[in-house]
Each structure stands twice: as C-alpha cells, then as structure tokens.
C-alpha cells in the first residue's frame, strides 16, 4: 500500500525532529538525579533569596509589628493627657505632676503673693529652723540653685472613684471613715446618698497626712472596685523658702525697730518708730500665715473620694476579680487586637493593592510580549 | 504516547519526586525537540530545556492535575521559557525548519529522501511562526491535539483546525518548492 502524501509529509517532519546531543542528555540526567540544583545568576557566595511565600508572611508580620508599635505609641500619648485633665478639675494644684525631688519647677506662688495671706500663726519659727536660708537674689531669679536640694516641700493631691452596688454604699462609706482615722486623716466633708443604681453614692473631701497618703490610697482601693484613680504633686518649695526668707527679714526689721524705740529720745520719734513697728508686725503676721498655709499644704494631702453606683465597673465582688472582670478584660483585649488588626490592614491593604496591580501589569506585559514574539 | 502522572501536591514529596522523574524521562527529548525547533539554536535550546525542567521541578508540588495533563503543563513551562529567551535575544521567533540538516541524514536513505526533506524544511520556514510552532508541538514534540490546546491556551477543536490549516499550507509550500 502506497503511503498517502500526508503520511509522507508527517514522516519527513518526524525525520527532521531535532535530537539532543548525548553529552547534553547525560548532563541533564545528572542534574535531574541531583534534584536540579539551582543555577543562580547570583554569586555562589551570596545566600539564596528566600522564596516569595516566605517573604510575604515575613512582610506581613513586620507590618503588624509596626502597627502595634504605632498603636502603643499613639495610645501612650493620649493617656498622658488624661491625668492632667483630671488634675485641673480638682483645682488644688498646678499641672505639675510627679515632680522628682531634685527637680525645681516654677513656683506656684511668688513671694509677693505671700502678703495677701491672713493672720499670723506660730508656725513661722518652726519653718525657719527647718528650712535653710537662701539668698534673696536666687529666689527672685527662680534659678535651680535657688532652693536647696536636700529638702523639698511637695504638695500632693489625689482623686479616687470607687464603684459599688447601692446596697454596699453605707458599708463602703464606713470603711472610708475607718481608713481615714487609721491614717490620722481628717474628713473635711462627706455626703452619702441612697437610692437606685446611678443615684446612690457618696463623696468625701479628705485631708490625709502626706506621709501616709500612699497607705491611705491603698486602703481606699481595697474598699471596692476602683473605677478611676489619679494622683498629682506640685513642688511648693520656692514659695515656702521665699516666705520664710521674707519673714526672717521682717523679724530682723522688728528687732531693729525695737532697738531704735529704746534709743528714741523724743515723743515724736517714738511714735514714728511705733507706727513703723506696727506695720512691720502686721507684715510679719501675714508672712507667718502664708508660711503656715504652705506648710499645711505640704504636710497634708487633699483627697477627693467618690463612691459611685451603676456602670459596668460596679461588681458584686467588692473589688475581687471575677467572671465579669474576666469578660471585660477579654473584651478589652479583643478590642485592642481588632484595632491593631485594623491598623495593620490599613497599612498593608494599599501596599498589597499596589503590589497586586504591579504583578498583574507585569504578567499582562509578559504575556503580550510572548505573543509578540510569535507574531 | 507514553503517559506519566505527577503526584498531587498533597501527596508525599517522595511520590511527587518519583512522578516528576517519570515525566522527565518520558519528555526530555520531546521538550528539547520542540525548543530547538522554536529557537533554531542548539546551544540555546539546551539552556532553555534545562531551565524549563528546572522551573518545572521547582513548581512540581503546585501542579494541579485537574487543570491538565502533566505533559501539557511541562510544555507550557518550556514554551514560556523559550519565548522568554526569544524576547531576551530581541529577535522574532523563527521556527526552525532545519534544526537537523537534511543533508546530514543517513546516506542510506537516498538522495530522493534528502531532497524531499530539504523541501519540507524550506517549506516550514515559509509558514507563519505560530503555524510552525503548531507543527513543532505536533510532530517534533509528539503532543496530542488536546495537549497542544492546553499548551497554547485554546480549545482542542481550535487547535486541531489550526493544525490542519498549517499542514495544508505546508503541503502547498512543499508543492511550490518541488
């Protein structure tokens, strides 16, 4: 049987089929047996690049880490403002908080303000003996060297809010009194209100010896669940030293006037000295009062304590950590995790979109170029 | 046509390696023939063939049998590698009609065979590059129409139609050279 023309053509084509060199096939077989070791265009000394499937998760993890750092840094900044806002609401102190003992902030009251104080007290002598004298020029200049470093007069204040059930308000109030008395404090004002959740509650304005403020705050925190807590400090060393210095000078002036009075020879001269003496004694009295006031501000801390009812922080556990707290904490953790994830997605999504578009564009370009090669 | 199977990605790596080894041994010369026919450069064909097998080996665990046969998958990789080589060299694809010089054919085949095959080789060069690639896939690499369709990304009937047209043109070109 004669082969058809197509059969002949096919046979000719198959005869034209290129065949590889035996040396090439042997080398390729060897490479196949070795698992096709990579023939990188990079120098062999360079480490091989990780595959894309490792780079993508690594990049994602890095982005999430950056987002967490960003979220934490942003969150810390906003939190730092909160105590200041609370501190300003107390109206007790300046905005300076947690002043270290060696720091010298600007005085909250100047020496001149001391003249506006009320009547004198006997505390001036005590302060004079405890506070070293400082040069007047340094007081006026408010320089760091103006105040000795070994003693600081620091005024402290605190606010604490407890969450309680309405039925526990009375008991909690009684425990507040006990804690105040145990720490030698003074209840300046107290108010207790009974009623439904949200209405019932109590408020206290307290004076606590500054040396026992930490113990008192710890005792208050143990009474019930703490809804909020805020403490502030203000350095009042400068006005205290200034007042003491002025008082010292005033008393020296009084002594001088008394000596002049003894030496006066005429009645007119005596009357003039006595008038000046009365004026100087009033001035010394005001300074002593101011100094006593400053001293009390340093010795006693004002504490504003509130017991509130209603709200999710109120718990039956009386401050003990329970299921509700665990659920609250879990919710908080999930919220933070969701926020971090959202930030990470906000960072990753545009990058991923750009990368996807670039990849699709490159792929389309490659395909078009491959088609062009055969066209 | 010898059939090989590549193990699914979920199978053990050992099985995937064995399956790839079978695919390599059954397709090595076919891939070279196709690439050499496309590039018309034996040295470049060797490089591209090796690169194609290397790429396929790296991707062997990502092969999805549901998307086609292993040979079609392998020839798709080889085709992309060959076209990339042509792009890199910045020249148009010239499907070789004479990777094997007909004048070097076995002497015992006779002068008539040599002349006829030389005519076929010249006729191949007159075809469009895409048509020559079809013939290379079919008669150099030995792919079936459904495999050619998978490699070219078209339907089997369309691949068959194009192949028939290419063969018709080749036959007419051979007649023209006689």
Contacts between the chains, C-beta under 8 A, distances in Angstrom:
chain1	res1	chain2	res2	distance
A	5	B	171	6.7
A	6	B	167	7.1
A	6	B	171	7.4
A	8	B	116	7.6
A	9	B	120	6.8
A	9	B	167	7.2
A	9	B	170	6.9
A	9	B	171	6.0
A	9	B	174	6.8
A	10	B	139	6.3
A	12	B	116	6.0
A	12	B	117	4.9
A	12	B	120	4.5
A	13	B	120	6.5
A	13	B	135	6.5
A	13	B	139	4.0
A	13	B	140	7.5
A	14	B	139	5.6
A	15	B	100	7.9
A	15	B	105	7.0
A	15	B	113	7.8
A	15	B	117	5.9
A	16	B	97	7.2
A	16	B	98	7.2
A	16	B	99	7.2
A	16	B	100	5.6
A	16	B	102	7.0
A	16	B	117	6.0
A	16	B	120	6.5
A	16	B	121	6.1
A	16	B	124	7.8
A	16	B	140	7.8
A	17	B	33	5.0
A	17	B	37	8.0
A	17	B	99	8.0
A	17	B	100	7.1
A	17	B	139	6.9
A	17	B	140	4.8
A	18	B	32	6.7
A	18	B	33	4.9
A	18	B	36	3.8
A	18	B	37	5.9
A	18	B	42	7.5
A	18	B	45	7.2
A	18	B	96	7.4
A	18	B	99	3.5
A	18	B	100	5.6
A	18	B	140	6.7
A	19	B	29	6.6
A	19	B	32	7.6
A	19	B	33	7.0
A	19	B	100	7.0
A	20	B	28	7.6
A	20	B	29	6.1
A	20	B	32	4.3
A	20	B	36	7.8
A	20	B	45	7.9
A	20	B	46	6.9
A	20	B	49	7.4
A	21	B	42	7.6
A	21	B	46	7.6
A	24	B	32	7.8
A	24	B	46	4.9
A	25	B	28	6.7
A	25	B	29	7.5
A	28	B	28	6.6
A	28	B	49	7.1
A	28	B	50	5.8
A	28	B	53	7.0
A	29	B	28	7.9
A	31	B	50	6.8
A	31	B	53	7.9
A	31	B	54	7.8
A	32	B	21	7.0
A	32	B	24	5.2
A	32	B	53	6.8
A	32	B	57	7.8
A	35	B	17	7.8
A	35	B	57	7.1
A	36	B	53	6.4
A	36	B	54	4.5
A	36	B	57	4.4
A	36	B	58	7.6
A	38	B	54	7.4
A	39	B	50	7.9
A	39	B	54	7.1
A	366	B	84	7.9
A	369	B	83	8.0
A	369	B	87	5.4
A	370	B	80	6.7
A	370	B	83	4.1
A	370	B	84	7.3
A	370	B	87	7.0
A	373	B	83	5.0
A	373	B	86	4.6
A	373	B	87	5.7
A	373	B	92	6.6
A	373	B	93	4.8
A	373	B	129	7.9
A	374	B	83	7.2
A	374	B	93	4.9
A	374	B	129	4.6
A	374	B	130	5.1
A	374	B	133	6.3
A	375	B	129	7.3
A	375	B	130	7.5
